[in-house]
Amino acid sequence: MKSNTLPLHPFTGVRAIGLRKDGRPIWPVAGGDGRTETATQNRSPMLQRLYDERDQCVAFVDQTVAGANVEGQLRDLSQSEQESLTRTRERVTQIDAQIRPLEEFEQLRAAGDAAARTYPVRPATGSGGGTGDAGRTSLGLRIETRAHNYRSRGECIVDQLRAAPMNMGGQSDPDARERLLSAGVIFAGVADADIAVARANARDAANRLANDPSPQIRATQVTGDTPGVLPIPIIGEVMNDVDAARPFIDSLGARPLAFAGETFKRPVITQHSAVGKQTTQATTTGVGSQKLIIGSVTFTKETWGGYLDVSRQDIDWTSPAAWDAILNDLQEQYALQTENAAADAFAAAVVATTEVAGAVGAATLAQWIQGLYTAASAAYTGGGRLPDTIWASLDMWSTLGPLIESQVSTNNNPGDTSVGQFVGELLKLPRIVVPSFPNGTLIIGAKRWTEVYEERIGLLTAVLPSVFGVQVA
């Protein structure tokens, strides 16, 4: 007999692999064909979302760590990168805590499904060797098929499509098949044995309807009838459009500010001693003599912060907790505002400028390189140190990036750039993109001449008992 004429199992939808001598079908053993069902196919949507988010966190960590290896030269992770990795690790811990009980439930459900597949209910044939009583199963239980009532023709048609073998890559939906057979509906691909079952169910349903003197009135319950028990879930973390990274401050490294006083001084040599060639022996002729003068630069401390009064109800009744979102947002706003203030003061302090030949949007890569070397010469003349860092505004990053990328194919790459990060190289110097810089800003210099001091006192909280709230700063 051809394989396409073999019957399908009425409950699992699996096609028989052959027939015995007495005509009974031979059903395949689960897993006997060498195929195994992966765990991801049985995951609930919520569990799958948690796994997807965890994979994204792990990928972010890998990308951040890989970014510290530029052309095979390892560097330390910046403070913002370390903070990002810490937040990511905390989120992975939270995700794992949610995955663990869900996975245990999935395993319990899988064990139940496996038991149901191991001990299926098999209708008796009524012939010799069975229970000898029609309507009884091989387990000795008497069952009666409950007819499924379709509310519309469209619902019935959808089940017919799901039950057809050509659906889902050649596999039919066993639940749809069971509903159709119990309602006495014949569908495409149904086996002869199942047609007999469907016709018997249709006759039984007609007989029950004819023998029931009371009219059948069905009440349909829909979600609109139970609005009071329908939950409105909030999925995922609170979305935040603020980039709290501090590329400029991280490029310098914030120094500790843990000392008293409203101001403090930074010593700087304003006049060096002199050295000269002695032109006449035993005399001071030509020998240099000049006092060493050490001046100072005065730093004035500033206080940056923010505060908010939060009701106890907003802390206790929100999910995800509004408290966490408030604390994170205060910290990110502090990082953003202090980064902008330091970067703006730095850009305003640079007074020496160099013109680049050609318009900003039309200058060639060679013209940009010439301008950078001219500026590097001026930086050395003014500071007495070779430049070690380049800082760029957003428009300069987007202007130089394509010019650098265009040289990769010719192996004439003057630097390293990426649209996925603000850190790169230009002329073998670290290139830092500072989003708050004014347009047209490209600064090259020695970062030793710029210092940032900072003391983070962290979060301060005070209970407000009169209004049942908490003030956070």
N, C-alpha and C positions, 0 to 999 in steps of 0.2 A: 504494500500500500504506500502511496506517495506521502511524503512528510507533510505536505500542506493539507492533507485530509485528516490528519491525526487530531483528536479532540483537544480542547483547552480545558484546564482545570477550572471548575465553576467558581472557586474562591480566590485562588492565587493568580489565575490567568496564564499559568505556565503551560506550554504545549507538551503533550505526551511525546516520549521518544520512541514509542513502539507499542505493539499490542501483544498480549499473551494469547495462548492457544484458545482459551475460552472467550476471547474478544475483549477482556478487560484491559484498559490502558496501563502503560508503564510510565509512571511519573519520575522525572529526574530528581536526584538527590540535591538538596541545596548546597551549592558550592562545588558540586561534582564536575562542573564544566571548567573549573579552574579560575572562575571569576569571583572576586571578592568585592563586597560592597564597602566602599570607603566610609570612614566615619563622618566626613563632611557631607555626604549625601543625606544623612539622617539628622543633621544639626537643625535646631530651631532657628528662626530668623534672628532672634536676639543673641543666641550663642554664636552664630556665624558672624554677626556684627562685631561682637567682642573680639573674636579671633582676628577679624580683618583689621580692627583698630590696633590690636597688639602687634600684628605684622608690620603696620605702618610705623609704630613706635620703634620697633627693632631696626627697621630700614632707616629711620631718621638717625638713630645712634650710629649705625654703620657709616652713613654718609658724613656725619659730623667728625667721626674719628678719621675717616679717609681724607677729609679736608685738611687735617693736620700734617699730612704727608704730601708736600709740594715738591715735585720732581725728585722724589726719593729722599728729601731732607725733612726729617721729623721736627716739628715744633710743639711747644706746650699748648694745651688748649687754653683759649682765652676765658676771661671770667664769664662773659655772656654764654659761651659754649658750655662751660661747666654748669652754669645755672640751668641752661636748657636741658642738659643731660640729667641733672637732678630732678627737674620737673617730669621729664619723660620716665625716669626710673620709678618715681612715685606713682605716675599714672599706670605703668605696667603692673605695679603691685596691687593697685585698686582693681585693675581688670582681672588679674589672676584670682583675687578674692571673689569676684563675681562669677568667673568661669567655673571654679571648683564645685559649688553646689549644683550648678546647671549640668555639668558633666556627670555628676553622680546620678542626677535624675534621668539623664539620657541613657545611662547604663542600665538603670532599673527598667526603663521602658523598653530598651533593646532586649533585655533578658526576658521580659514578658512576651515580646514579639517572637523571640526565638522559641519560647515554649509553645506558643500558639502554632508556629510552623511545624514543630515536632509532633504535636498531638492535634491534628486538624479534625474537625467534625466531618465524618464521611457518611453520606446517605447510603442506606442499605439498598441493595438491588431487589430484595424480595425473593431471590432465588435461593436454592440450597446452598448451605455453607454459611449463610448470613445469620441474622437473628431469627429469621423465620417469621418476622412480623413487619409488614410494610409500615413505614413511618418511623421505624426505630433506626438508630445509628449503630455502627459497629461497636460503640462503647456502651450500648444498652440503654441509651437515653432516647426518649421520644421527643421529637421536635416538630414544630409546624412553622412553615415559612411565612413571615409577615410580609404582606404585599406592600410595596412602596407606592405612595400616592404622589404623582407628579402634579405640581400646581399649574403648570403651563406646558404648552407644546415645546416652547423654546428650551425649557429645562430638560425635557426628554431628549431633544435633539442633541444637546450638549453632551449628555451621557452616552448617546449612541456614537458620537465622534470620539469620546474618550475610550470607549470600549473596543473600538475597531483596532485590529492588529497593526494597521499602518500608523497609528498614533504613537508618539514617544519612541521613535526609532524602532518600530516593529513590536512594541510591547503594549498590551492593553491595560487599562485601569481596572483592577479586580473589583474595587468598590462600585464603579459604574456598572460593570457586568452584573454584579449581584443585585443591584437595584433594578436593572432592566429585566433580568430573569424573574425576580420576584413579582414584578408588575406584569409579566407575560408579554414583554416586548421583544421582538426578534430584531437583531442588528447584524451588520456586515461582519463576516468572519465567524459567526457562531457555529459551533459544532452540532452535529445531528443529535447527540445525546442532550445537549443543552436546549435545543429546540423543543424536545419532548418535555423537559422540565418547565420551560416557559409556558407551553400550552397548558400543562397541568395546573400551573399557578393561576393562569388566566381563568380556567374553568372553576377553580376553587373560589377565586375572588367573585366571579359572577354568581355562584351558588350562595355565597355568604350574603351578597347584596340582595338576592331574591328572597332569601329566608329571613331577612331582617325587616320586621314590620315598621320600625322607627326610621324616619328620614335621617340621612347622614349629613350633619352640619359640622363642617370643619372650621375651627378658628385658627387663623394664621398669626403667629406671634413674630413680630419684627422688632428691630432695634429701636424704631420710633416709639414703641410702646413701653420701653424701659430706659428712658434717658437718665433716671436717677442712679443706675448701676453701671453706666457706660463710662469707663475711665478715659481720661485724656492724657496719654503718656507724653512725657518730655524726654526726648532721646538725645543722648550724647552730651558733650560738655558745652558750656556757654561759649559761643563764637566770639572771638576778639580780633578786631582789625588793627590793633596797635602793635607795632614792632618795637619791643622793649630792649632790643639789642643796643649796645653802646660801642660802635666800632671805633669812634675817635678816642674815647677814654680808654678803651681796651688796648688801643695801639700804643698808648703812653704808659699805662699801668698806674692806677690810682694809689697814691701813697697815704699812709695812715695819718690821721689828724688828731690823735689821742694825746693832746697836751693843752695846758691851760692858756688863757689869754684870748682877747678879742682879735688881736693881730699877731703876726709873727714875721720875722725877717729871714730872708734867704741870702747868705753871703755870696757876693760876686766880685771877682777881680775887675776893677775899673782902670787900673794902670799897672803895667808890668814893670819889673826891674829892667835895666838896660845892660847890654853886653856889646863891647866894641874891640877893635884890634889895636893893640899897643904899638904905636909908631916909633917911640923913642924909649930905649931901655932905661930902667930905673926912674921913669916918670909916669904920670897918669895920662899922658897925651894919647888920645884916641880911645882910652879905656872908658867904657860906659859906666854911668852912675845915675841911677834914677830910683826914686822911692817906689816900693810896691804898695799900691793903694787898694784896699779891699772895701768895696761899698756893699750895698745890700738892696734887695728888692723886697718891698713890703707886701705881704699877703693879708687881706682882710677877710675874716671868716664870714660866711653867709649861711643862713638856715633855709632849707627847702623842705617842704612837707605839705601834708593835707590831712584833713580829718572829716569824719562823717558820724552822725548819730544814727544808730541802727536799732529798730525796735526788736524786742525779744521775740515777737511773733514772726518777724521776717527771718530771724535766725532759725527758729524751731519749726516753722511750718513750710518752708520752701524745699523743693527737691528738683534739681540739684541745689545744694545749700547756697543761698544767696551770700552767706557769710564768707565762704571760700572765694566766690567771685569778687566780692568787695575788697578783701585783703589782697588778692592777686592784682586787681586793677590799681589799687593805691601804689603797690610796689612798682608796677610797670609804668605808671604815670611819673613816678619819681625818677625812674631810670631815663625815661624819654626827655623830661624837662631838663634834667641836669646835663644830659648829653648835648642837647641843643645849646644850652647856655655856654658850656665849655667850648664847643666847636665854633660858635659864633664869635666868642672873644678871641679865639686863636686866629680865625680868618681875618678879623678886623685888625689884629696886631701886625700882620704881614704887610709891609709897605713897599718892598722892592718888587717890581713887576718886570716881566719880559714879554714882549710882543711876539706872537707866532705869525710867520708869513702866511698870507692868505686868510680868507674868511674862516671863522670857527667851523662852520659846517662843510667847508670845501678844502680845508688844509689836508695835505697828504701826510702819510705816516712819516716820511722823511722830514717834512717841515716840523711836525710835532717833536720828533727826536732832536732836531737841531735846537728848537726852543727849550726843551728840557735840559740839554747840556749847557746852554747859555745860562739858564736859571740856576743850575747846579754850581756853575762857576761863581755866580753872584752870591749864592748861599755860603760857599766856602770862604769867599772874601769877607763876608760880613760876620760869620760865626767862627771861622778858624777850624772848622771840622767838615769833613766830607759828608754830603747828605746820605741819609740811610733810609728814608721813608718818603713816599709820595702819597699825598692826600688828594682826593678828587671829589667833585660834586657829582650829582646824579647825571647831569647832562654830559659832563666830561667822560664819565664811565660809558654812557651809551654812544658817545662819539668815537672814543678810542677803541672800544670793544670790537666793533666790526672790522676796523683797520688791522687790529692784531690778529683776529681770527682769519682774515684773508691771507695772511702770510704762512699759516700752518701748512698748507699743501705744498709750499715751496721750500719748507724747512728753513725759512728765514724768520722764525718766530721771535719777535723782540720782547715777548712777555707771556704771561699766562692770565687768562680772564675767563669768566663764566657768568652766564645770566642767572645762575642759581645761588651765587654768593657774592658778597661785597669785598672779599679778600682775594688778592691775586698778586701778580708781579708785573712790573714794567721796567725794562732796562735793568733787569736783575736786582731791582729794589722792591720791597714789599709795597703794594699799592692798596690803600684803604679808601673805600667809598664812604663818604660822610653825607647822608641824605639832607642834613640841614644846611649844608654849605650853599651860598648864593650861586646861581647859575654862572658858568664860565670860570669856576674856581679850580685851579690845579696847582697845588703847593708842593714843592720839593725842598727838603731841608733835613737838619739833624734833630731828631726828637729829644735829645738831651737838653735842649734849650727851652723846653716846655714841660711844665710839671702840673699835675693835678693832685690835690689833697682831698681826702674824703673820710668822714667817720659816719657809718650807718648805725644809728641807735636802735633800729628795728621798729617793731610795732608797739605802740602804747595803747592800752585799753583802760577804760574806767567805767564802772557800772553807774547807771543813772536810775536809781530806784524810783524816783518820783514819776518817771514817765515809762517805767518798765522797759528800759533800753540799755544800750551799751554805746559808748563813744570810742571810736577807734581812730588813731592818728599814726 
